[in-house]
């Protein structure tokens, strides 16, 4: 387990967790049922995004270096090393995504691990 993390609940499984959030979403939909729909407007005719300045490794490295060096025992790679090696890959991903106008579908998926913010909270209470 990582630093300061609460052990996972053995009472709550994935199905219970999903039911809880399904009910939460249903409640929000019920509460906003009569709300006006969101309003969007289209970009003016002829407006396109064709010119952008490609990022450089230095651009990304400068931003990454501003991030804190927090790390947990469960992290497979030291944060400092990650910060040094990830910049070229982020630059390539960002620049290619802008050139193609899309982000690969495989980058739109995530595994979410809920964590308690305070260690004194009950991990069995959704």
MARBAMI-933186 format. One line per 10 residues: number of its first residue (from 0); their letters; for each residue x, y negated, z negated of C-alpha. Coordinates in nm, 2 decimals, always signed. Layout:
N
NUM	A	X,Y,Z  ...
END
This chain:
126
0	XXXXXXXXXX	+0.00,+0.00,+0.00  +0.11,-0.35,+0.06  +0.20,-0.61,-0.19  -0.10,-0.72,-0.40  -0.35,-0.50,-0.20  -0.63,-0.32,-0.38  -0.66,+0.05,-0.30  -0.93,+0.13,-0.05  -1.27,+0.23,-0.20  -1.35,+0.60,-0.20
10	XXXXXXXXXX	-1.72,+0.52,-0.25  -1.77,+0.31,+0.07  -1.72,+0.48,+0.41  -1.72,+0.34,+0.76  -2.09,+0.41,+0.80  -2.19,+0.22,+0.48  -1.97,-0.07,+0.58  -2.13,-0.08,+0.93  -2.48,-0.07,+0.78  -2.40,-0.36,+0.55
20	XXXXXXXXXX	-2.28,-0.58,+0.84  -2.56,-0.47,+1.07  -2.81,-0.58,+0.80  -2.62,-0.91,+0.76  -2.63,-0.98,+1.13  -3.00,-0.89,+1.14  -3.06,-1.14,+0.85  -2.88,-1.42,+1.03  -3.08,-1.35,+1.35  -3.40,-1.36,+1.15
30	XXXXXXXXXX	-3.30,-1.69,+0.98  -3.21,-1.85,+1.31  -3.49,-1.70,+1.52  -3.66,-2.04,+1.57  -3.34,-2.24,+1.61  -3.30,-2.42,+1.94  -3.07,-2.23,+2.18  -2.71,-2.35,+2.21  -2.65,-2.62,+2.48  -2.37,-2.58,+2.73
40	XXXXXXXXXX	-2.28,-2.79,+3.03  -2.08,-2.70,+3.33  -1.76,-2.86,+3.43  -1.80,-3.12,+3.70  -1.80,-3.00,+4.06  -1.45,-2.96,+4.20  -1.29,-2.95,+3.85  -1.04,-2.67,+3.84  -0.75,-2.57,+3.62  -0.47,-2.51,+3.87
50	XXXXXXXXXX	-0.17,-2.69,+3.72  -0.02,-2.61,+3.38  +0.33,-2.62,+3.24  +0.45,-2.27,+3.18  +0.57,-2.19,+2.83  +0.93,-2.12,+2.77  +1.08,-1.89,+2.51  +1.21,-2.20,+2.33  +0.85,-2.33,+2.30  +0.72,-2.01,+2.15
60	XXXXXXXXXX	+1.02,-1.96,+1.93  +0.98,-2.31,+1.78  +0.62,-2.24,+1.69  +0.69,-1.89,+1.55  +0.97,-2.01,+1.33  +0.72,-2.24,+1.16  +0.52,-1.94,+1.04  +0.58,-1.81,+0.69  +0.81,-1.50,+0.65  +0.55,-1.31,+0.45
70	XXXXXXXXXX	+0.59,-0.94,+0.46  +0.44,-0.63,+0.30  +0.59,-0.30,+0.22  +0.36,-0.14,+0.48  +0.50,-0.36,+0.76  +0.70,-0.14,+1.00  +0.93,-0.42,+1.11  +1.08,-0.71,+0.91  +0.90,-1.04,+0.98  +1.23,-1.22,+1.06
80	XXXXXXXXXX	+1.32,-0.96,+1.32  +0.97,-0.97,+1.47  +0.99,-1.35,+1.50  +1.31,-1.32,+1.69  +1.20,-1.05,+1.94  +0.83,-1.13,+2.00  +0.88,-1.47,+2.17  +0.97,-1.35,+2.52  +0.67,-1.11,+2.53  +0.43,-1.38,+2.41
90	XXXXXXXXXX	+0.57,-1.62,+2.68  +0.52,-1.36,+2.95  +0.16,-1.27,+2.83  +0.06,-1.64,+2.80  +0.20,-1.74,+3.14  +0.06,-1.44,+3.32  -0.28,-1.48,+3.16  -0.30,-1.85,+3.27  -0.18,-1.76,+3.62  -0.44,-1.48,+3.66
100	XXXXXXXXXX	-0.71,-1.66,+3.47  -0.78,-1.36,+3.24  -0.66,-1.17,+2.94  -0.61,-0.79,+2.97  -0.91,-0.60,+2.81  -0.66,-0.40,+2.60  -0.57,-0.72,+2.42  -0.93,-0.79,+2.33  -0.97,-0.50,+2.10  -0.86,-0.48,+1.73
110	XXXXXXXXXX	-0.86,-0.26,+1.43  -1.00,-0.45,+1.14  -0.91,-0.35,+0.79  -1.12,-0.54,+0.53  -0.92,-0.65,+0.23  -1.03,-0.79,-0.10  -0.90,-1.14,-0.16  -0.87,-1.09,-0.54  -0.74,-0.77,-0.70  -0.99,-0.79,-0.99
120	XXXXXX	-1.29,-0.75,-0.75  -1.47,-0.41,-0.73  -1.37,-0.24,-0.41  -1.69,-0.04,-0.41  -1.91,-0.35,-0.38  -1.95,-0.44,-0.02
END
